[in-house]
Amino acid sequence: MSLVMKAATGEPAGRTSNPAVVDIVAGVIADIRANGDDAVSRYSEKFDKWGPASFRLSEDEIRNIVSSVPETVLDDIRFAQKQIGGFARHQRDSIQDFEVETIPGVFLGQRNVPVSASGAYVPGGRYPLTASAHMTVLTAKVAGVERVAATTPPNDGTPPPVSVAAMHLAGADEIYVLGGVQAVAALALGTETIDAVDILTGPGNAYVAEAKRQLFGEVGIDLFAGPTETLIVADDSADPFTIAVDLLSQAEHGPDSPCILITNSESVGRAALEHIEDLLPGLQTNAIAGPAWRDHGQVHITDTIEDAYALADRFASEHVQILTEEPRRALDAMRNYGALFLGEGTCVPYGDKVIGTNHVLPTLGAARYTGGLWVGKFLKTLTYQEVRDPAASAQIGEIAARLSRLEKFEGHARSGDLRAAKFGGGTLDWATLPVRTAAE
């Protein structure tokens, strides 16, 4: 059992979209589907006050923008991308093609083939999430995606230099300065000047998330994203000040971001609460983090650390940080999380920005059934079959025919009958019409 020391008072984020958002997004998508570039330009002017002759940056424009970014910033971007690209390459190397002979003469195999084109959305708005360029563009390129089209909203009427630099250094083949639903729809549907992609990736606001939801099926997506979530599991060895700092580091993502502490130590929970109240007034992002903590912050006290892990698993949070004496125990104790951060030497912002794992992660409980964006998301695992031995084909044909008739699929059964007769020396007792040859 557990004691709730602080409960959330705000409405939790829903798994369904706001009806007003749904209607607006549907209208924009329908307009872009019908009117292409003209509609894209109108919405960009309306929402972003941005209407260039071309939304795609030329090579010269990219070169000039990147050259305006301080070299120290570029070095930091290169460092982050080296970590993220390296981890993605290890993931790619772990995914193997294979072919196996399951019974004599029957060969089955799989190939992992990258999608042809990916669209990467790099948010702007309240915070320009430059790191999303590493996570969406670079991971796709490591997977082998031939064409990656990256897009980001303008910042006060100009291309955001650091985001453009990050997309370029990550290997984007096309860079667009275009945001919102119009960017997502243009990439998904294609226009006169923007070719359609096969999969859309990257976080965004409620309108971007809803656009991805409505376009899913027509195009692939990475995840249905909700507000950023963080959860800390702590025991009596944890530093309450560190807990407070780390919870607030994620609260600033948005006023609806859940921040949860689960601990088996009442003194740790109480001290962390006091530190949070002390730290919030001096936090530059208090206008965002304050409401997030007030409305969506929680502190739970459990009897044992095992109970804490079990409760954390029920939350299935996007980010789970383990501040315990033996943090690696969580690897066996837990299974529902987007990403796990083990020990005081690790924190969620490492994963958000630089350490190498991907920061596009499941929210709203989706960690119960899926992980986050990874190199495999850009790969299609394709299977193939080949029966080289006639006797094996005859045997499988007989069984396939019997199984097909159990399901009342006579046409399927006859394909099996045909192989059984052709390669096993039998007859087709259902064939009353003469068998015609190709010459006839």
C-alpha positions, -999 to +999 in steps of 0.1 A: +000+000+000+011+036-004+005+070+012-002+099-011+018+128+003+010+151-027-017+143-053-023+158-087-051+183-087-053+191-125-071+171-152-047+144-166-039+146-202-065+126-222-058+099-248-083+116-272-078+150-288-097+182-281-126+183-305-118+219-315-082+208-323-095+178-343-117+200-364-091+227-372-065+200-381-089+182-403-098+214-422-061+222-428-053+187-440-083+187-464-073+221-478-036+210-483-048+178-499-069+197-524-048+228-529-012+218-522+014+246-521-011+273-522-027+261-490+006+255-473+016+291-480-016+305-467-014+286-434+023+295-430+014+332-434-016+329-411+001+310-383+038+319-385+038+352-406+062+334-429+058+333-467+091+329-485+093+321-522+105+286-513+101+269-479+131+247-487+165+261-479+190+261-507+226+248-502+239+284-501+213+294-475+222+264-454+259+272-457+253+308-446+231+299-417+255+273-404+284+297-407+265+321-384+265+296-355+293+299-330+319+271-334+316+261-298+279+255-304+287+235-335+312+214-315+286+206-289+261+196-316+288+173-332+295+158-298+259+150-292+254+136-327+285+114-323+269+098-292+234+095-307+248+082-340+270+057-323+242+042-302+220+040-333+247+022-352+249-004-324+212-008-326+214-013-364+242-038-360+220-058-336+193-063-363+202-091-385+191-105-419+189-142-419+179-173-440+172-207-424+163-241-438+133-250-416+128-285-431+148-301-460+143-279-491+123-252-474+140-219-469+126-189-450+143-156-445+140-120-434+155-088-447+155-054-429+150-028-455+149+010-447+119+030-458+126+052-488+118+086-473+113+100-438+100+133-425+116+148-394+097+175-375+119+197-353+097+219-330+102+256-324+077+276-305+082+280-267+115+261-269+134+253-301+141+216-296+173+214-316+180+179-301+151+165-320+171+169-352+197+145-338+170+120-328+149+120-359+173+129-388+205+111-377+188+080-365+170+077-399+202+081-418+220+055-397+191+031-405+198+037-442+169+060-452+179+074-486+159+107-483+153+125-450+133+157-453+136+178-421+114+208-412+113+234-384+091+265-379+105+300-384+117+319-353+104+355-354+103+355-392+137+339-398+151+304-400+164+293-366+202+290-371+210+263-344+181+240-355+191+244-392+227+236-383+217+205-363+195+192-392+223+198-416+250+182-395+227+152-389+226+146-426+192+160-437+188+158-475+162+185-475+156+213-450+124+233-449+115+263-427+079+254-422+059+245-391+027+233-377+000+212-393+009+226-427+044+212-424+032+177-413+005+176-439+028+187-467+053+160-459+027+133-455+006+142-486+031+158-509+026+190-528+038+205-561+072+213-545+075+189-516+076+151-522+057+129-498+075+108-472+068+073-459+070+080-421+067+111-400+088+115-368+094+141-341+075+158-313+052+188-316+024+207-300-012+194-298-020+204-334+011+186-348+003+155-327-033+156-339-021+160-376+001+129-372-029+110-357-052+119-385-026+111-412-015+078-396-022+049-420-017+071-450+018+075-437+037+059-408+044+078-376+068+072-347+045+077-317+013+094-305+028+119-282+014+135-250+029+159-224+064+151-212+064+128-181+090+121-155+090+098-125+116+092-098+119+061-077+140+069-046+150+052-013+164+066+019+199+069+003+186+095-022+195+132-019+162+151-017+177+183-032+187+163-063+152+148-065+137+183-064+161+197-091+154+167-114+117+168-111+116+206-119+140+200-148+111+182-165+082+203-152+094+231-174+085+212-205+048+223-202+022+232-176+006+198-181+037+177-176+033+151-148+062+150-123+060+121-098+082+109-069+077+074-055+098+066-024+098+043+006+112+070+027+087+096+042+116+119+053+130+119+017+096+127+003+089+155+027+124+171+022+120+169-016+087+187-013+103+215+008+132+219-017+108+222-046+089+250-029+123+267-022+136+263-058+105+272-078+104+310-072+140+314-086+135+291-116+135+312-148+108+288-162+086+291-131+057+303-152+056+268-168+071+246-141+051+261-113+017+251-127+030+217-138+041+209-103+011+225-087-015+207-109+004+175-119+031+169-093+027+138-071+046+122-042+038+087-031+052+069+000+054+031-002+062+005+024+091-011+005+113-003-025+097-033-042+063-016-038+078+015-053+089-003-084+055-019-088+037+014-085+061+030-109+054+002-134+017+010-132+023+046-141+044+035-172+060+069-174+080+083-203+112+090-182+119+069-150+149+079-129+162+055-102+179+072-072+185+042-050+213+024-033+212-003-060+198+013-091+204-016-114+178-036-096+153-017-115+163-035-147+148-066-134+120-051-113+105-029-139+092-033-175+070-003-182+090+029-190+101+049-220+136+052-208+154+043-176+180+065-159+200+046-134+218+063-104+226+099-094+252+102-120+225+100-147+196+124-153+168+128-178+183+159-195+213+137-205+188+115-225+170+146-238+200+162-252+233+143-256+240+109-241+230+088-271+196+072-265+167+086-283+144+111-266+113+105-287+095+082-261+060+069-253+037+089-231+002+085-217+008+049-206+020+037-240+052+024-224+030-006-215+032-018-251+059+001-270+093+016-267+105+048-281+119+059-315+149+038-325+168+028-357+144-001-362+114+022-366+128+032-400+133-004-411+107-028-426+113-064-416+104-082-447+101-120-450+105-143-480+100-180-487+113-205-512+106-242-515+133-259-535+125-295-528+095-310-547+086-335-520+086-307-494+062-286-516+039-317-520+038-323-482+032-286-474+006-284-501-015-313-486-014-297-452-021-262-465-051-275-484-066-293-453-061-262-431-076-239-458-107-261-460-111-258-422-115-221-428-137-226-459-111-211-483-116-234-512-094-213-535-065-214-511-070-252-508-068-257-545-034-239-547-021-265-521-038-293-540-021-282-572+014-284-556+006-317-539-004-332-573+023-316-594+052-324-571+039-355-553+025-374-583-011-373-573-042-362-592-065-332-589-099-348-582-117-314-582-105-306-617-133-314-642-122-289-669-093-298-692-060-284-682-048-259-708-012-253-717+004-219-723+004-227-760-033-231-760 
